[in-house]
Amino acid sequence: MPARQEIMKILIAPDKFKGSLTGLEAAHSLEQGWRRARPGDDIRCLPVCDGGDGFGETLAHLEGASPRISRTTDASGQIIEASWWWHQAHSKAIIESATIIGLARLQPNRLHPFDLDTRGLGTVFSEAQDLGLTHCVVGIGGSATNDGGFGMARALGWEFIDSAGRRIEKWTRLEELEDLVPPAEQSPFQSLIIASDVANPLLGPQGASRIYGPQKGLLASDMEKAEACLGRLAQLLDSMRGHRWREAPGAGAAGGLGYGLMAFLGGVAESGFQYFAKLADLEKRILWADLVVTGEGSLDASTCMGKGVGELASICQRHRVPCVAAGGIVQTNETLSRLFKDIYSICPALTDPDSSQKNPGFWLAELGEQIARRWTT
């Protein structure tokens, strides 16, 4: 008779496969494949997140929060229905800005950031306030905007006035700003956590516009105007608040939305991954496992730069728990190779990118089975 297979404890903890699978869907696909090879293993699934796309769903799953749909606007001002989550017993809202004002919601290369703003996010904040929710955590990665939170603030009742006493209604006129008029109630929440893994300031060579603007459509010729508008906003708002929020770590996140949430609403910036890790009791889950399987759509140098998958692997390394990675595509480098015990990819090992995109769950399950067979034989 063949020897009885030893039961392994497997923690499957991927991030999203962007544009293809949520973190939860990716975890279930990997689990499905693993069980085909080793049906007797003890498997636990825990999608990871770091403040970007998928943050809201992952946190809601952990906290038992209920989904809610709001009628609001995307970054371009188009009416949309957007998901967020709430926990009535904890009086808490969980909001992922990417589901409202995210770049992925817009058609590629159709709109310039000068024509986009964060107003739709402020509308959702107002609805949460109307429900009596007093606490909020908002993940701000993946935004399409570069307005410093201007649109959000307008939705919450802030007025922006030029030298002629006229209201400013587009953030690209902020260089004409002369006065700020706050609403009677300046924040809808008693506590607001800003979840992000970006430490950039609002302005300058490492600021919102110059570092993240190009991926949203800002051109080199746009930078002077973008800096002037956000700079004038920060000059007046920081003076009003008595604090240089423009220099705070994370102020430059999400096109300056990090700044806006701090300066307009008194939000506190926190690492999105660390917030998740604390809520999930991640280290305890890692110590339980014989092996951790993680992954994301593209494994490359950025994986090692504060993203959830890389941070997870670092914790595994610290506790000497082996961690392997699964990716849609992989661009290997020395840092990546040191971080993981092994790295597996769908493309080109199993199929081509087009087929992978058409049926991502199937191919990730195939990869999960391959990992189980290779790792345990």
HELIX and SHEET records of a PDB file:
HELIX    1   1 GLY A   23  ALA A   37  1                                  15    
HELIX    2   2 PHE A   55  GLU A   63  1                                   9    
HELIX    3   3 ALA A   98  ILE A  101  1                                   4    
HELIX    4   4 LEU A  103  ARG A  105  5                                   3    
HELIX    5   5 PRO A  113  ASP A  115  5                                   3    
HELIX    6   6 ARG A  119  ASP A  130  1                                  12    
HELIX    7   7 PHE A  150  ALA A  155  1                                   6    
HELIX    8   8 TRP A  171  GLU A  176  5                                   6    
HELIX    9   9 ALA A  208  TYR A  212  3                                   5    
HELIX   10  10 GLY A  213  LYS A  216  1                                   4    
HELIX   11  11 ALA A  220  ASP A  222  5                                   3    
HELIX   12  12 MET A  223  ARG A  241  1                                  19    
HELIX   13  13 TRP A  245  GLU A  247  5                                   3    
HELIX   14  14 LEU A  257  ALA A  263  1                                   7    
HELIX   15  15 GLY A  272  ALA A  280  1                                   9    
HELIX   16  16 LEU A  282  TRP A  288  1                                   7    
HELIX   17  17 ALA A  301  CYS A  304  5                                   4    
HELIX   18  18 GLY A  308  ARG A  318  1                                  11    
HELIX   19  19 GLU A  334  LEU A  339  1                                   6    
HELIX   20  20 PRO A  353  LYS A  358  1                                   6    
HELIX   21  21 PRO A  360  THR A  376  1                                  17    
SHEET    1   A 5 ASP A  42  CYS A  45  0                                        
SHEET    2   A 5 LYS A   9  ILE A  12  1                                        
SHEET    3   A 5 LEU A 291  LEU A 299  1                                        
SHEET    4   A 5 CYS A 323  VAL A 330  1                                        
SHEET    5   A 5 ASP A 342  SER A 345  1                                        
SHEET    1   B 6 SER A  66  THR A  73  0                                        
SHEET    2   B 6 ILE A  79  HIS A  87 -1                                        
SHEET    3   B 6 LYS A  92  GLU A  96 -1                                        
SHEET    4   B 6 HIS A 135  GLY A 139  1                                        
SHEET    5   B 6 SER A 191  SER A 196  1                                        
SHEET    6   B 6 VAL A 268  SER A 271  1                                        
SHEET    1   C 2 GLU A 159  ASP A 162  0                                        
SHEET    2   C 2 LEU A 177  VAL A 181 -1                                        
END                                                                             
